[in-house]
Amino acid sequence: MTKIIGISDVAVIVRAVGVTGLLDELIDRLRSSLASFDAELLETHDRTGFHYDKPGLGLVEWMPAMDVGRRVSVKTVGYHPANPAQRNSPSVLATTSLYDTTDGRLLLVCEATVLTALRTGAASAIATDVLAAPEASVLGVVGCGAQAVTQIHALSRVRPIERVVAFDTSAAVAESLPSRLDRLELDPVDVQLVGPDDLGRLMSEADVLCTATTVDPGAGPVVPESEHRPWLHINAVGADFPGKREIPLTYLDDALVCPDVPAQCLVEGEAQQLRAEDLGPDLAVLVRNEGEYRRYRELLTVFDSTGWALEDLVAAELLSDHADRLGVGTEVDLQPTTDDPYDPYRALDGVEVGPRKRDPR
Ligand SMILES: NC(=O)c1ccc[n+]([C@@H]2O[C@H](COP(=O)([O-])OP(=O)(O)OC[C@H]3O[C@@H](n4cnc5c(N)ncnc54)[C@H](O)[C@@H]3O)[C@@H](O)[C@H]2O)c1
């Protein structure tokens, strides 16, 4: 049987564990998977898919990972930036499937829109924990949509965030951010919304910056070149599409830039503006050598986040473990069980399979 974990099942799990509890567990599990990452034991492939501009700008991509000898996970993710305004639906929609590598059976299909937001927050929290000043308390946020919620939530788990200075080109989205954060009861976070003329101030006050925008390819960057704290750490989350960028090149030139997936970042992330040899350690190397890289906490650093299939595998397994423990989810006979594996009709138990009637006309 295949287990289906839909959004209402995720809600049951979150009610039992708490959303902060789930996020903390995900941060811990992801951190230990990164620390022990070995490409021969955990294989990931470049994501691929369809990018299109009809009926509007969008993509559907798949992101595969294999825990060798155990499981394969494939996240299928859609990105349609017009969704919130035109369809009241998230820009990013995803599902993840888990397969058993013993026999290829589909073990699980789960909702992964919430998981994607959580794991993207968790990845930023891990990079921030290594690279940001320990007392970082002011978080600049550019782009106040879905990812901003989990970015703020996750960063507040690793740094004593007291003030969020936030900007969005949509005043309505920015204005709804405080109420979305209120539900998380983050303590104590004061959210200050600023306009486009205050982006220089946002940059100069931030200890940590998070950019998570749907800026169009070719239209970035989304922050100005301006004064900033010498220790500013940036989580650049939004650039994950060819031509898309959020951060000015001058910052990247001055910073230690840590990609999540170097080859992918050179094609889709902020690293499009750089050469491979300009990049710093990737996220796994950063975590494995945390002691060495902590000295960058006094300097400008950038986490170039484009999203990694390893993160999706870890997130889906966490959800699956909670679903098993709580007895949540629906078992469905998506695939055949049969006593004759050589006869595909045998699994259609009780159905008359032949001879087929011809259409008399
Ligand atoms: N790195 C990752 O792993 C990862 C994971 C998920 C999503 N993303 C990316 O993050 C981005 C944001 O995703 P989301 O789910 O929050 O989208 P969203 O649609 O919920 O929110 C994006 C917000 O950005 C705002 N925006 C657009 N251009 C802007 C600009 N120039 N300045 C300020 N704000 C601007 C929009 O008004 C919108 O409110 C997307 O590009 C998405 O692909 C990355």
The ligand as a Gaussian input file, in Angstrom:
#p B3LYP/6-31G(d) Opt

LIG

0 1
 N       15.719000      28.666000      -2.402000
 C       14.737000      27.812000      -2.287000
 O       14.928000      26.656000      -1.941000
 C       13.347000      28.284000      -2.550000
 C       12.258000      27.576000      -2.033000
 C       10.971000      28.064000      -2.249000
 C       10.790000      29.217000      -2.981000
 N       11.876000      29.867000      -3.498000
 C       11.713000      31.094000      -4.269000
 O       11.460000      32.169000      -3.376000
 C       10.714000      33.173000      -4.060000
 C        9.571000      33.631000      -3.184000
 O        8.691000      32.558000      -3.015000
 P        7.331000      32.760000      -2.201000
 O        6.742000      31.409000      -2.079000
 O        7.593000      33.549000      -0.971000
 O        6.509000      33.649000      -3.237000
 P        5.269000      34.606000      -2.914000
 O        4.584000      34.840000      -4.199000
 O        4.488000      34.053000      -1.779000
 O        5.941000      35.969000      -2.394000
 C        6.865000      36.680000      -3.165000
 C        6.726000      38.141000      -2.829000
 O        7.797000      38.866000      -3.470000
 C        7.272000      40.153000      -3.774000
 N        8.153000      40.834000      -4.700000
 C        8.285000      40.639000      -6.036000
 N        9.239000      41.443000      -6.533000
 C        9.717000      42.158000      -5.489000
 C       10.718000      43.145000      -5.354000
 N       11.428000      43.579000      -6.394000
 N       10.963000      43.667000      -4.115000
 C       10.245000      43.251000      -3.047000
 N        9.288000      42.323000      -3.118000
 C        9.021000      41.782000      -4.317000
 C        5.873000      39.862000      -4.280000
 O        5.051000      41.028000      -4.220000
 C        5.417000      38.767000      -3.326000
 O        4.694000      39.288000      -2.237000
 C       10.259000      32.541000      -5.373000
 O       11.076000      33.013000      -6.407000
 C       10.506000      31.073000      -5.193000
 O       10.798000      30.411000      -6.377000
 C       13.132000      29.433000      -3.284000

